[in-house]
Every structure is written in C-alpha cells, then in structure tokens.
Amino acid sequence: MRPQQMLSALVVASSLVFSTNGYAQSCPAAGAKLKVVQDAISDFQKNTRAPSGADCAYRWASNHLFSPSMEKGEIDFFNMAADVQRAAFKKRADEKASGEADDYLDKEINIRRRFLDQALNQADTVGSDLRRAEVRHISSLVGAMALRRQYEGAAEYMGKRSDLSVIDDEAWNVWLQAVWSCAKWDGKKANVCEPSTRQICKGEISTFLDSVSSIKSRNLSVRTKRDILQLKEVAKGCFK
C-alpha cells in the first residue's frame, strides 16, 4: 500500500473511532428505547462525565410518559436517572461549583418526586421491584432535601405518606431531624417549647409521633429510637 493510501486509511479509521465514541457519549434523540438511554448515561459515567449524563437523564425523565402499569425498564431507568443527579452533585460540589451542585440536587428531587407520584398510585406492590424502588426513592428524596436544607419541605412530604412501609430508617432519621428543627427548619435540634414556635412544632411533632406509633413492629436503629423517645418526653412537657 502506498504511503498516501495508508494515510487515507488511517484517517478513515480514526473518523470511525471518533464517530463511534461520539455516538456512545451523546444523549439519544426522542423515540429511543430507555435501555439505549441508560447505556448512553452509563457511558457518560464511565468517562467521568456525570454532569453530562445527568443532563441527558433529566431531559428524558422529565418527558417520559409512564405506562399504565410501571414496567421494570421504567423502574430501572428512573433509579439510574435520579442516582446520576447525585453523582453530578458530588462532582460539582468537589469542584466548589455550589450553584451547579445545588441545581443537580433540585433535579434529583424533581425526578424522584415524579417517579413516586406515579408509583404510589399503583395497586399493592408489596415484595415487588416497584415497592423496593419506592423505598429507595423516598429515602434518597428526603436525603436530597436535607442536603438542600429543605427540612420543612421534607417534613411536609413525609407527613403526607399514608403507606409507612415504604419509609426506611434513613428517611425516618431525616424526618426526625426536620421536626426537631421546626423552630427554624435548619436541621438543627432546637427548643421546640419556645412560645413563638410552639404551635407550629406541636402539629409537626404530633404527626411524626403518630406515624411512629403506627409502626411498632418496624425495627429502627438504637440511635433513632433514643431520639424519638427524647422527642416524646419533650412533647409531653410542652404540648399538653
């Protein structure tokens, strides 16, 4: 093969490699299957481009039309779409880009809430992939809210849950932390007996303690049980 022919072959080969890599690391267009989208997001993550993967995931999660009965592919996709937002948050936080980091947390919150709004309206899902996903999303959702210092919103969201079996220990801890801080909603334990905030705290704490009382069979951590007991004692003295 002549030198010029060899050079042309190398150029063509390089172009093919570049095109293949470029395709693998681009966000699929509308109409693609969710598995294709997941593969693309995975490629972004493998190449340490979590923010780009998160942007792609958010676009798809925001526009996805759920099937009447949520399929496993949808569950898997929303797990990944939400998780990659947290990965992007961590990357931007490490880079001290706090504004972008917070934006990814907000996107995570939006994705998880969208999934849960759909999932919690399904028929009985005990023991299914969907039920496990519900537990995971609620736990991560209120965790993201805590990172965003949205403790009042977390308490409000948790207080509306009618099915307490989808709340795990981590979610209970965030909710407990939130109601302890009802004076300022800053996540810091405060004097809930303060006259200026007692009425607000009474309702929030009562909702929390009523919910705890209804799950007596659930195993909570020693630390959580201790903090709940302390809150009960405070409530007895303040909210007669």
C-alpha positions as CSV (number, residue, x, y, z in Angstrom):
1,M,0.0,0.0,0.0
2,R,1.4,3.4,-0.9
3,P,2.1,6.0,1.8
4,Q,-0.8,8.2,0.7
5,Q,-3.2,5.2,0.7
6,M,-2.0,4.2,4.2
7,L,-2.6,7.8,5.4
8,S,-6.1,7.8,3.9
9,A,-6.9,4.5,5.6
10,L,-5.7,5.8,9.0
11,V,-7.9,9.0,8.6
12,V,-10.9,6.9,7.8
13,A,-10.3,4.5,10.7
14,S,-9.8,7.4,13.1
15,S,-13.0,9.0,11.9
16,L,-14.9,5.8,12.5
17,V,-13.5,5.5,16.1
18,F,-14.3,9.2,16.7
19,S,-17.8,8.8,15.4
20,T,-18.4,5.6,17.4
21,N,-17.2,7.3,20.6
22,G,-19.1,10.4,19.8
23,Y,-22.3,8.5,19.3
24,A,-21.8,6.5,22.6
25,Q,-21.4,9.7,24.5
26,S,-24.3,11.6,23.1
27,C,-27.8,11.8,24.5
28,P,-30.2,9.7,22.4
29,A,-32.9,11.6,20.5
30,A,-36.6,11.3,21.1
31,G,-38.0,7.9,20.3
32,A,-35.1,5.9,21.6
33,K,-35.7,3.0,23.9
34,L,-35.0,3.5,27.6
35,K,-32.3,0.8,27.6
36,V,-30.4,2.8,24.9
37,V,-30.7,5.9,27.0
38,Q,-29.4,4.1,30.1
39,D,-26.4,2.8,28.1
40,A,-25.6,6.3,27.0
41,I,-25.8,7.6,30.6
42,S,-23.6,4.7,31.7
43,D,-21.0,5.8,29.0
44,F,-21.0,9.3,30.4
45,Q,-20.4,8.0,33.9
46,K,-17.6,5.7,32.7
47,N,-15.9,8.7,31.2
48,T,-16.2,10.7,34.4
49,R,-18.8,12.9,32.7
50,A,-21.6,12.5,35.3
51,P,-23.0,16.1,34.8
52,S,-23.5,15.4,31.0
53,G,-25.1,12.1,31.9
54,A,-27.3,13.8,34.4
55,D,-28.4,16.4,31.9
56,C,-29.4,13.7,29.5
57,A,-31.2,11.7,32.2
58,Y,-33.1,14.7,33.4
59,R,-34.3,15.5,29.9
60,W,-35.6,12.0,29.4
61,A,-37.1,11.6,32.9
62,S,-38.9,15.0,32.6
63,N,-40.6,14.0,29.3
64,H,-41.2,10.3,29.9
65,L,-44.8,9.0,29.5
66,F,-45.4,6.3,32.0
67,S,-47.0,3.0,31.0
68,P,-50.3,2.2,32.8
69,S,-48.6,-0.4,34.9
70,M,-45.0,0.6,35.5
71,E,-42.6,-1.8,33.8
72,K,-39.2,-2.9,35.1
73,G,-37.4,-0.9,32.4
74,E,-39.0,2.3,33.6
75,I,-38.1,1.4,37.2
76,D,-34.5,0.8,36.3
77,F,-34.3,3.9,34.2
78,F,-35.7,6.2,37.0
79,N,-33.3,4.6,39.5
80,M,-30.4,5.5,37.3
81,A,-31.7,8.9,36.2
82,A,-32.1,10.0,39.8
83,D,-28.8,8.5,41.0
84,V,-26.7,10.2,38.3
85,Q,-28.0,13.5,39.5
86,R,-26.5,12.8,42.9
87,A,-23.2,11.8,41.2
88,A,-23.2,15.1,39.3
89,F,-23.9,17.0,42.5
90,K,-20.9,15.4,44.2
91,K,-18.7,16.1,41.3
92,R,-19.7,19.8,41.1
93,A,-19.5,20.1,44.9
94,D,-15.9,18.7,44.9
95,E,-15.1,21.3,42.2
96,K,-16.6,24.0,44.6
97,A,-19.3,24.9,42.0
98,S,-22.0,25.2,44.6
99,G,-24.6,26.7,42.3
100,E,-24.4,23.9,39.8
101,A,-24.2,21.3,42.6
102,D,-27.5,22.6,44.1
103,D,-29.1,22.5,40.6
104,Y,-28.4,18.8,40.3
105,L,-29.9,18.1,43.7
106,D,-33.0,20.0,42.6
107,K,-33.2,17.8,39.5
108,E,-32.8,14.7,41.6
109,I,-35.7,15.8,43.9
110,N,-37.8,16.5,40.8
111,I,-37.1,13.1,39.2
112,R,-37.7,11.2,42.4
113,R,-41.0,13.0,43.1
114,R,-42.2,12.4,39.6
115,F,-41.5,8.7,39.9
116,L,-43.1,8.5,43.3
117,D,-46.2,10.4,42.2
118,Q,-46.7,7.7,39.7
119,A,-45.5,4.7,41.7
120,L,-47.5,5.3,44.8
121,N,-50.7,5.3,42.8
122,Q,-50.2,1.8,41.7
123,A,-52.0,-1.2,43.2
124,D,-50.5,-3.2,46.0
125,T,-46.8,-3.6,45.2
126,V,-45.5,-5.4,48.4
127,G,-42.4,-7.5,47.6
128,S,-42.1,-6.3,44.1
129,D,-39.3,-4.4,42.3
130,L,-41.6,-1.3,42.3
131,R,-42.0,-1.5,46.1
132,R,-38.3,-1.7,46.6
133,A,-37.8,1.3,44.3
134,E,-40.4,3.3,46.2
135,V,-38.5,2.7,49.5
136,R,-35.2,3.7,47.8
137,H,-36.6,6.8,46.1
138,I,-38.3,8.1,49.3
139,S,-35.1,7.6,51.3
140,S,-33.0,9.3,48.7
141,L,-35.6,12.1,48.1
142,V,-35.6,13.3,51.7
143,G,-31.9,12.9,51.8
144,A,-31.5,15.2,48.9
145,M,-33.9,17.7,50.6
146,A,-31.8,17.6,53.7
147,L,-28.7,18.4,51.6
148,R,-30.6,21.3,50.1
149,R,-31.6,22.4,53.7
150,Q,-35.3,21.9,52.7
151,Y,-36.3,20.4,56.1
152,E,-39.7,21.9,56.2
153,G,-40.5,20.5,52.7
154,A,-39.2,17.1,53.8
155,A,-41.4,17.1,56.9
156,E,-44.4,18.1,54.8
157,Y,-43.7,15.4,52.3
158,M,-43.2,12.7,54.9
159,G,-46.3,13.8,56.8
160,K,-48.5,13.0,53.8
161,R,-47.3,9.4,53.4
162,S,-50.2,7.0,54.1
163,D,-48.1,3.9,53.4
164,L,-45.4,3.9,56.1
165,S,-44.0,0.6,54.9
166,V,-42.1,2.4,52.2
167,I,-40.2,4.6,54.7
168,D,-36.8,3.2,55.8
169,D,-34.6,4.1,58.7
170,E,-32.7,6.8,56.8
171,A,-35.9,8.5,55.9
172,W,-37.2,8.4,59.5
173,N,-34.0,10.0,60.6
174,V,-34.3,12.9,58.2
175,W,-37.9,13.4,59.2
176,L,-36.9,13.3,62.9
177,Q,-34.1,15.8,62.2
178,A,-36.6,18.1,60.4
179,V,-39.2,18.1,63.2
180,W,-36.6,18.7,65.8
181,S,-35.7,21.9,63.9
182,C,-39.2,23.1,63.5
183,A,-38.3,26.4,65.2
184,K,-36.2,27.5,62.2
185,W,-36.3,24.5,59.8
186,D,-32.5,24.4,59.6
187,G,-31.9,20.8,60.5
188,K,-30.5,21.7,64.0
189,K,-32.2,20.5,67.2
190,A,-33.8,23.4,68.9
191,N,-36.1,24.2,71.8
192,V,-39.5,23.2,70.4
193,C,-41.2,24.6,73.5
194,E,-40.4,28.1,72.5
195,P,-43.7,30.1,72.8
196,S,-43.2,31.7,69.3
197,T,-43.0,28.4,67.5
198,R,-44.8,26.0,69.8
199,Q,-48.0,25.9,67.8
200,I,-46.1,25.1,64.6
201,C,-44.0,22.5,66.3
202,K,-46.9,20.9,68.0
203,G,-48.6,19.9,64.8
204,E,-45.4,18.7,63.1
205,I,-44.2,16.7,66.1
206,S,-47.7,15.2,66.7
207,T,-47.9,14.0,63.0
208,F,-44.4,12.4,63.3
209,L,-45.1,10.7,66.6
210,D,-48.5,9.4,65.5
211,S,-46.8,7.9,62.4
212,V,-44.1,6.3,64.6
213,S,-46.7,4.8,66.9
214,S,-48.4,3.1,63.9
215,I,-45.2,1.1,63.0
216,K,-44.4,-0.6,66.3
217,S,-43.3,-3.8,64.5
218,R,-40.6,-2.0,62.5
219,N,-37.0,-2.2,63.6
220,L,-35.4,1.2,63.9
221,S,-31.8,1.9,64.9
222,V,-30.9,2.3,68.5
223,R,-30.0,6.0,67.9
224,T,-33.3,6.7,66.1
225,K,-35.3,5.0,69.0
226,R,-33.4,7.1,71.5
227,D,-34.0,10.4,69.7
228,I,-37.7,9.5,69.2
229,L,-38.0,8.7,72.9
230,Q,-36.4,12.1,73.8
231,L,-38.8,13.9,71.4
232,K,-41.8,12.1,73.1
233,E,-40.6,13.3,76.5
234,V,-40.3,16.9,75.3
235,A,-43.7,16.7,73.7
236,K,-45.3,15.5,76.9
237,G,-44.0,18.5,78.7
238,C,-44.7,21.1,76.1
239,F,-47.9,20.1,74.3
240,K,-50.4,19.3,77.0
